[in-house]
Amino acid sequence: PSGLALAVALALALPSVALENGLARTPPMGWLAWERFRCNVDCRADPHNCISERLFFEMADRLAEDGWRVLGYQYINIDDCWSAKQRDAAGRLVPDPERFPSGIRALADYVHAKGLKLGIYGDLGNLTCGGYPGTTLDYVKQDAQTFAEWGVDMLKLDGCYSSEEEQAKGYPEMARALNATGRPIVYSCSWPAYQGGLPPKVNYTILAEVCNLWRNYDDIEDSWDSVLSILDWFFTNQDVLQPAAGPGHWNDPDMLIIGNFGLSYEQSRSQMALWTVMAAPLLMSTDLRTISPAAKEILQNHLMIQINQDPLGIQGRRIVKEKSLIEVFLRPLSQAASALVFFSRRTDRPFLYTTSLAKLHFPENAMYEVQDVYSGKIISGLKTGDNFSVVINPSGVVMWYLRPMALPVQ
């Protein structure tokens, strides 16, 4: 059908589409296998890092025992390449018998016993991106039922090897099928990423009624260039993307790659701060068995997580772009608080940036208590009109949490 016919068909289908499943009221947090472990299925040569139940058992132990779960990192998510190459005689998806001998249900039970939740991966097409059995339209209901029976808590539905029409039909269809199982399953869609991420091809009103979170843009790679390309796309298009996010429906700029090989310390702090200001899901993709203390400290910053998980669920925006390559981002938070991120794209040396809250459009005559999210340092009694300076390292950030001490009388 033409784009218009598609829009009409979707509009007619809307009342039955609405996902309101009460889930993901704040951005989901957890761990996802893909960026770090990819489609490594060679368990004979690399038993420690291949996509197998062992990897997920071990990561579940780390999430539960190393202080992640108590901070909110609760999802442990399987990505592509988990299944056998064929469906079984009844047409059901089955895990690879050599790599997942206990089955997914046993893995879910283990994860649940640790106070965690299990996510799984499917693809709305003939094949997954990695060449495993996909979920064509005739299998949507059956696969939803299978995932529910296994005790799955989140589904990431990719879009390789499917047409625009199949996606327009299949993504809402899966939302209904998941709801019909009676099991609460957070629904992560890759739909907009396959349609270029922007209107008119992507209708964010419909998307927010179908999915709990969605991938809008390219896969992240383990490099600073990749992080910057994602940031550029999201903030260049913030007028379209920012209003689409909120409790139960989030833009997903993809995984946190902190703790891997591609980011410096400063860049790691920047990714964490910028994903937080974007109200992004915090899905780490790193080896929690060997993560460095420095990376762990960034990912386990309490105040950062509190800001990311703010109940208002408003996505932040870029509000300043200076010729000096300094950018400022603002995210409004509950109880009249806010988060500010001062970000340097410079590559030369630390930069002294001077501004005031008045220049950043804070209310006149107000006074704030400011806490530096990374250092913990507190500035008390900062007035809107006061000039202040921050020193921002190359490709680094300074992040502030601001609470009003006294607001002007209205």
ChimeraX attribute file (.defattr): number of C-alpha atoms within 10 A of each C-alpha:
attribute: neighborCount
match mode: 1-to-1
recipient: residues
	/A:1	9
	/A:2	8
	/A:3	12
	/A:4	9
	/A:5	10
	/A:6	15
	/A:7	17
	/A:8	12
	/A:9	14
	/A:10	16
	/A:11	12
	/A:12	11
	/A:13	14
	/A:14	15
	/A:15	10
	/A:16	13
	/A:17	22
	/A:18	18
	/A:19	24
	/A:20	15
	/A:21	21
	/A:22	12
	/A:23	17
	/A:24	19
	/A:25	18
	/A:26	21
	/A:27	27
	/A:28	26
	/A:29	23
	/A:30	24
	/A:31	28
	/A:32	25
	/A:33	23
	/A:34	21
	/A:35	20
	/A:36	20
	/A:37	17
	/A:38	16
	/A:39	17
	/A:40	16
	/A:41	18
	/A:42	14
	/A:43	14
	/A:44	8
	/A:45	9
	/A:46	11
	/A:47	15
	/A:48	13
	/A:49	17
	/A:50	19
	/A:51	28
	/A:52	24
	/A:53	22
	/A:54	17
	/A:55	19
	/A:56	23
	/A:57	15
	/A:58	14
	/A:59	22
	/A:60	28
	/A:61	16
	/A:62	17
	/A:63	26
	/A:64	18
	/A:65	12
	/A:66	12
	/A:67	13
	/A:68	20
	/A:69	19
	/A:70	13
	/A:71	16
	/A:72	18
	/A:73	23
	/A:74	24
	/A:75	26
	/A:76	27
	/A:77	26
	/A:78	24
	/A:79	22
	/A:80	22
	/A:81	24
	/A:82	24
	/A:83	21
	/A:84	17
	/A:85	15
	/A:86	15
	/A:87	15
	/A:88	10
	/A:89	7
	/A:90	6
	/A:91	11
	/A:92	15
	/A:93	23
	/A:94	18
	/A:95	21
	/A:96	20
	/A:97	13
	/A:98	11
	/A:99	21
	/A:100	20
	/A:101	13
	/A:102	12
	/A:103	15
	/A:104	23
	/A:105	17
	/A:106	15
	/A:107	21
	/A:108	22
	/A:109	17
	/A:110	18
	/A:111	24
	/A:112	18
	/A:113	11
	/A:114	16
	/A:115	15
	/A:116	22
	/A:117	22
	/A:118	28
	/A:119	24
	/A:120	19
	/A:121	20
	/A:122	28
	/A:123	25
	/A:124	29
	/A:125	22
	/A:126	17
	/A:127	19
	/A:128	22
	/A:129	19
	/A:130	14
	/A:131	13
	/A:132	20
	/A:133	23
	/A:134	29
	/A:135	26
	/A:136	18
	/A:137	18
	/A:138	9
	/A:139	16
	/A:140	21
	/A:141	18
	/A:142	15
	/A:143	21
	/A:144	24
	/A:145	20
	/A:146	17
	/A:147	24
	/A:148	22
	/A:149	13
	/A:150	16
	/A:151	23
	/A:152	25
	/A:153	22
	/A:154	25
	/A:155	25
	/A:156	22
	/A:157	26
	/A:158	28
	/A:159	29
	/A:160	20
	/A:161	16
	/A:162	21
	/A:163	13
	/A:164	16
	/A:165	12
	/A:166	15
	/A:167	23
	/A:168	15
	/A:169	16
	/A:170	23
	/A:171	26
	/A:172	23
	/A:173	18
	/A:174	26
	/A:175	28
	/A:176	19
	/A:177	17
	/A:178	25
	/A:179	21
	/A:180	14
	/A:181	16
	/A:182	11
	/A:183	17
	/A:184	17
	/A:185	25
	/A:186	25
	/A:187	27
	/A:188	25
	/A:189	28
	/A:190	25
	/A:191	26
	/A:192	22
	/A:193	18
	/A:194	20
	/A:195	17
	/A:196	14
	/A:197	24
	/A:198	16
	/A:199	12
	/A:200	11
	/A:201	14
	/A:202	17
	/A:203	14
	/A:204	21
	/A:205	11
	/A:206	17
	/A:207	23
	/A:208	22
	/A:209	20
	/A:210	27
	/A:211	26
	/A:212	31
	/A:213	27
	/A:214	28
	/A:215	22
	/A:216	25
	/A:217	23
	/A:218	17
	/A:219	15
	/A:220	19
	/A:221	16
	/A:222	19
	/A:223	15
	/A:224	18
	/A:225	13
	/A:226	15
	/A:227	24
	/A:228	15
	/A:229	13
	/A:230	19
	/A:231	17
	/A:232	12
	/A:233	15
	/A:234	23
	/A:235	18
	/A:236	13
	/A:237	13
	/A:238	17
	/A:239	11
	/A:240	14
	/A:241	20
	/A:242	19
	/A:243	14
	/A:244	19
	/A:245	25
	/A:246	22
	/A:247	21
	/A:248	23
	/A:249	27
	/A:250	31
	/A:251	28
	/A:252	26
	/A:253	24
	/A:254	25
	/A:255	27
	/A:256	26
	/A:257	25
	/A:258	28
	/A:259	26
	/A:260	20
	/A:261	11
	/A:262	15
	/A:263	19
	/A:264	17
	/A:265	14
	/A:266	14
	/A:267	21
	/A:268	25
	/A:269	23
	/A:270	25
	/A:271	24
	/A:272	23
	/A:273	30
	/A:274	24
	/A:275	21
	/A:276	25
	/A:277	27
	/A:278	29
	/A:279	28
	/A:280	28
	/A:281	25
	/A:282	27
	/A:283	23
	/A:284	26
	/A:285	24
	/A:286	24
	/A:287	20
	/A:288	19
	/A:289	13
	/A:290	10
	/A:291	13
	/A:292	13
	/A:293	10
	/A:294	14
	/A:295	18
	/A:296	16
	/A:297	12
	/A:298	20
	/A:299	23
	/A:300	17
	/A:301	14
	/A:302	14
	/A:303	15
	/A:304	21
	/A:305	19
	/A:306	13
	/A:307	23
	/A:308	30
	/A:309	23
	/A:310	18
	/A:311	15
	/A:312	14
	/A:313	25
	/A:314	23
	/A:315	25
	/A:316	27
	/A:317	22
	/A:318	19
	/A:319	14
	/A:320	14
	/A:321	12
	/A:322	9
	/A:323	7
	/A:324	11
	/A:325	14
	/A:326	20
	/A:327	17
	/A:328	19
	/A:329	22
	/A:330	22
	/A:331	23
	/A:332	20
	/A:333	23
	/A:334	13
	/A:335	9
	/A:336	10
	/A:337	17
	/A:338	20
	/A:339	25
	/A:340	27
	/A:341	24
	/A:342	23
	/A:343	23
	/A:344	25
	/A:345	16
	/A:346	16
	/A:347	11
	/A:348	9
	/A:349	12
	/A:350	15
	/A:351	17
	/A:352	11
	/A:353	14
	/A:354	10
	/A:355	13
	/A:356	16
	/A:357	19
	/A:358	16
	/A:359	12
	/A:360	15
	/A:361	10
	/A:362	15
	/A:363	14
	/A:364	13
	/A:365	13
	/A:366	19
	/A:367	23
	/A:368	20
	/A:369	18
	/A:370	24
	/A:371	19
	/A:372	17
	/A:373	22
	/A:374	18
	/A:375	10
	/A:376	12
	/A:377	11
	/A:378	14
	/A:379	12
	/A:380	14
	/A:381	15
	/A:382	19
	/A:383	22
	/A:384	19
	/A:385	17
	/A:386	13
	/A:387	13
	/A:388	12
	/A:389	11
	/A:390	15
	/A:391	16
	/A:392	22
	/A:393	20
	/A:394	19
	/A:395	25
	/A:396	25
	/A:397	29
	/A:398	21
	/A:399	28
	/A:400	24
	/A:401	22
	/A:402	24
	/A:403	19
	/A:404	18
	/A:405	15
	/A:406	13
	/A:407	13
	/A:408	10
	/A:409	6
	/A:410	3
